[in-house]
Amino acid sequence: MAETTIELRHVLNMDNFKLFDFEYPCDDVKWKEELEQFIIDRFYFSEIGQETIDRFKHIFRVKMLAIMPYYNELYKTVMANTDPLLGYRQVENFTGNTKANEDRNEKLTATDYPQHDDPEEDIPTTAQNINAVNEQNTSNNYEKITEGFGGRSASELIKQYRENLLKINQMIADELKTCFMLVY
């Protein structure tokens, strides 16, 4: 029961009131929905921290606009590792040039009675040996990627990943406490 102002749950039930009717930096639509519900659930029984609903809404909006650029970037950093099952990832790039000499013996064939324009298709009647040296420069570029669990189970990695996301939501809620009466 409210002692000083009105509880958020009563404000949310009012006609034409929407707590999140403004745009704030949040690149992930799914996370935005989860975050908004988390904030509502967290402060559902808390009293708004202003004398009027309009003042509360203004303070709440200003606070969200001030903190969300930071938390949006933090969220993107956590999400940068798109595979929560990777405990580690190591990438090695190799670049180098090699020089190789190759000695070859080639047989050129000829015939006394050519039947085709291409002498290699004819039945040979004479053969010639030619010694050739072929020098090659080769550029080698490749990438070696090593990935794995890092000594932890898949369930541990998923749990840690989920906890990181929940920590961001909790950090945002902690900063929004000042918008509510801190009477418990």
N, C-alpha and C positions, 0 to 999 in steps of 0.2 A: 504494500500500500504506500502510495506516494505521501511524503511528508512536506516537501518544500515546493516541488514543481510537479509536472506530469511525467509519467513513465513513458518510455519510447513505445511500448506496445500500444498504448492508447493513442499516441500520435499517429502511428502507422495505420490505425483503423479509421482515421478521419477521412472524410471525403476529400478528394482532390489533393491528397498529400502523398508524395513519393519521395523517399529519402534520397534516392540516387537519380534525380531528374536532371543532372548536369553531367557534362563530359569531363573526365579526368584522365591523365595518362595511364593507359593500361592496354597493352598490345594484344593480349591473349583474351579473347571473348569468353572462353570457358572459365579461365581463372577469374575474370572479372565477376562473373555470376557467382562463383564459389566464394569469392572474397566478400561480396555484398551480403550474401546470406550469412556468412561467418560473422560479420559485423552486427547484423541484425540480431542473430542468435546470442552473441556475446553481450549486447547491451539491451536486450529485450525488456528486462525488468528494471533497468536503470532509469533514473530520473534525468530528464534533459537538464543541461547546465545553464540555462538562461531563463529569464522571466517569461519570455514569449516564444512561441514556436518559430516565428520568423527570425528572431535573433539566433535561436539555436541552429536553424537551417543555414543561416549565413556563416556562423562560426564553424559549423561542420564542413560546409563546402570549402571555405578558405583553408581549413586544415588539410582536407583531402587534396586540394590542388597544390598545397605546399609540400606534402610528404610523398605523394605518389610518383613524381619523376624518379626519385631515388629508389623506391621500392620496385618500380617497374623495371629499372635497370638491374637491380639485384635479382629479380625474378628471371629476367632474360639470362643472366649469368648462370643461375642454377639450371635453367633449361638448356643451356648451351651444350651440356653433355646429354644429348638426346637419348642415349641408351643407359638407363639406370643400372643395367647389369654389368657394366664395365667398371671394374675396380681400378684399372689402370690402362693407359694407352701410351705406347711409345712409338714414335715415328723417327726413322733414320733415313736420311737422304744420301745417296751415293752418286758422285759425279766423277768421271775420269775419262781419259783418252788412252787407247791402246794402239800400238803400231805393230803390225804383223807382216812378215815377209813369207811368201808362199812360193815354193818351187814347184813347177808343174811340167809334166811331159804331155804334150798334146799330139794326137795322131790326126793328120789331115789325110783324107782319102781322096783318091781320084780314080777315074776309070778311063779306059781307052775308048769306050763306046757310051757316052752319056745318054741317058734316057730321060732325065729330068733336069729342070733348071737348078735344083738344089743338089750339089754333088754328094751331100751326106745321104741322100735317099738312094743313090745308085749303088750297085754292087761294086765294092772296091777291087781294083786289080793292082794298085800300087799304094804304098803307104809312106808317109814321111814323118819323121820325128822332129819336133821343135821343142827346145828347152825355153821356158819362159819364167821370168821372175815377176810375181805380182805383189806389189806393196799396197797394204790397206791401212787406212787410219779409221779407227772406229771410236765413236763417242758412246760412252756407257753412262746412262742416267737411269737410276731406279730408286724406288722407295720401299723400305721394309717397315711394315706395321706389325707391332706386337701388342696384343690385347688380352685381357683376362680378368678373372675375378679378383685377383690380388690376395688370395688366401682367405677370402670371405665367401660365404654362401650367397646364392642368389636372393634368398629371402632377406638376409641382412642388408644387402645393397638396396633392395626395393624399400625396405623399412627406412633406411637412412635417407633415401631420395624423398620419400613422402614426408618424413619429419622435417626436412629442409624447407619444403613448400609450406608446411603448417607453421613453421617458425616465422616465416615471412608474414603470414596472416596474423599471427600473434603479435609480432612487432608493430604492425600497422594498428591493430586494436589497442595496444599499449599507448601509442601516440595519440589515439583518439579519446582516451580516457578523460582528457581535460574538457571535452565537449559535454561531459555528463557530470552529474552531482556525484561526488565520491563519498557517498553515504551508503554503508552496507549493513 
